[in-house]
Amino acid sequence: MNDGSSKHSDTISGALIREALQSDLSSINAIYNHYVHNSTATFAEDDETEAARLTWFQKHEQSQHPILVLENEGAVIGWASLSAYHSRCAYANTVEVSIYFDNQKLGAGYGSKLFEAIIEAARDRGYHAVLGLVCSENIGSLKLMSRYGFAEVGRLKEVGFKFGRWLDVTIVEKIL
């Protein structure tokens, strides 16, 4: 992942999708931490530190789970990753997808392109199932995933508590 090369590199509307580099981590964190404070897209309540983000990045490198970024005019405006769903070996071919965008760039179509690229990365690496665990009130993410063939397979009731209220999680799945 370090060299920035990727068969998923693609220029779209002035944007480039590529594998993340360690030098992208501050941008990745800035995007993520916006959602920590302003949404239920993540159930984290404290900023992700640079040290924790570096550990996350290194774990993805070691396990060969991809992290892609979407760069526009030289700035990282979105990122997507595949992570191990579970540590038990029988789950080795199942991954969980995450995608986050600069909140000022939502609705421009970049999210769809990045989502396509991360699903293609899953397919290229031979994964069988891709899961999404999405706060049930995050309708935009659920619609995006549905558009790409993800089906709702379950709902976890009141498993998160953020902003003073209980939150459900919708589990979606795509078999590749």
N, C-alpha and C positions, 0 to 999 in steps of 0.2 A: 504494500500500500504506500510505502514511502516515496516512490519515484514519481508519483502523480500520473503515471501512464495507466490507461484503462481503455478497453475496447468499448466502453460506454461513453467515452468522450464524444460530445456532440455539440455542435454550435446551433443554437435555436434563438431566433429573434435577438441576436446580440449577446446570448448567454452561452456558457460552456458548462457542461456536466462532466465532472472528473472525480477520480478518487481523492479523498481528503488527504491533506498533508498535516503534519504536526503544526506547521505555521498557520493553519486554518482554525486552530482550537479556540483562540480568543473570539473569533467571529461566531463560531458554532456556539460557544458559551453565551455570547451576548444575545443571540437569537433565542436560545433556550430559556435563559433567565428572564426574558420578557414574559414568557408564558408561565413561569413559576409564579410571578407576582400578579398576572392579569387574566389568567384563564384556568380552566380545569383540563386543558390539554395534557398537563402533567399533574400528578398528585404531589410532586415535590413542593415544599413550602419555603425552602431556603435556597439561596443561590447555589448553583454548582460552582465549586471552586476550580481554579486552574489546575491544581494538583489532582483533584478527583477526575477532571476531564482528561488529563494526560493518562491517568491510570486506565480509564475507559477506552481511550484510543489505543493504548498498548495492548490491552486485552483483546480488542477487535483485531489488531494486527496479528497477534499470536494465534488466535483461533481462525484467522482468515475470514472473518465476517466483515463484509464491505461497509465502508462509510463513503457516501458520495456527497459532493457539494455541487451546488449550482452557483456559478460565478457570473455576475453581470457587471460590465464596465469595470472589471478588476476587483470587485467586491463580492464576497460570499454573501448571498442573500437567502440561501436555503440549504438544508442538509437532510439526508436520509440515511438510515442504517438498518442493517439486519443484525439481530442479536440471537444468541442461543435462547431457545424457549425454555429449556429445562436442562439440568445437568445430567440427568440419567441418560445412559448411552442409547437407549431405544428411541430417544427424541432427537438424535443427532441430525436427522434430515428435516427437522421442523425448526423454523425461525420466526422471530417476531419482528415486525417492521415498525419503524418510527420515521416520521417526517415532520420537519418544522421549517417555517419560513419567516423571513423578516415581515413583521405585521404590516409594514408600509407597502409591501409588494404582493399582497394577497389579491387574487382575482385576475391576475394578468396571464394565466395559463401556464406559468412556470411550474407550479405544483404538479400538474398532470404530467409534464415531461419528466420531472425528477422522479415521480412515482413510477412511471413506465420504466425508467432506467434502473431503479432499485429492484423492481420485479424481474426485469431481464437479468440482473446480476444474480438474483436467487436462482433463476432457471439455469444460467450458465454454470453455476457452482453445484448443480445437481440436487438442490433442495427439493423436497417433495411437497411440503405444506408451508404456507406463510400465514401467520396469525397476526391479527391486530387486536389489541386490548384498548378500547376507546371509551372515554367517558361518554355515557349515553346521551348527554346533552350536547355533545360536539357533533351536531348534525352535518356540518360541512365536511368533516373528515369521514363520517360514515357514508355520505353521498359519494365522495371521491372513491372510496374503497369499493362501494357497490358498482360504480361505473366500470371498475376494472375486474369485476367478476368475484369479488369477495361476498360471501353469504353470511348472514348472521347465524351463529350456531349456539349462542347462549347469552345469558345475561346474569351478571353477578349483582345482586341487590344490596345497596347501601354498604359497599365495601370500602369506600373512600369517604373521608370527611375533610372538606376544605371550604373556606369562606363561610363557615358557620352552618354548613348543611351537609347531609348525607348524599352521596353520589353513587349511581349505578355504573357498571362497566359492561359494555357490549363487546362480546367476543365475535370477531369475524374471521373467516378462513377462506383461503384460496388454495386449491390443489393444483399444482403445476403439471 
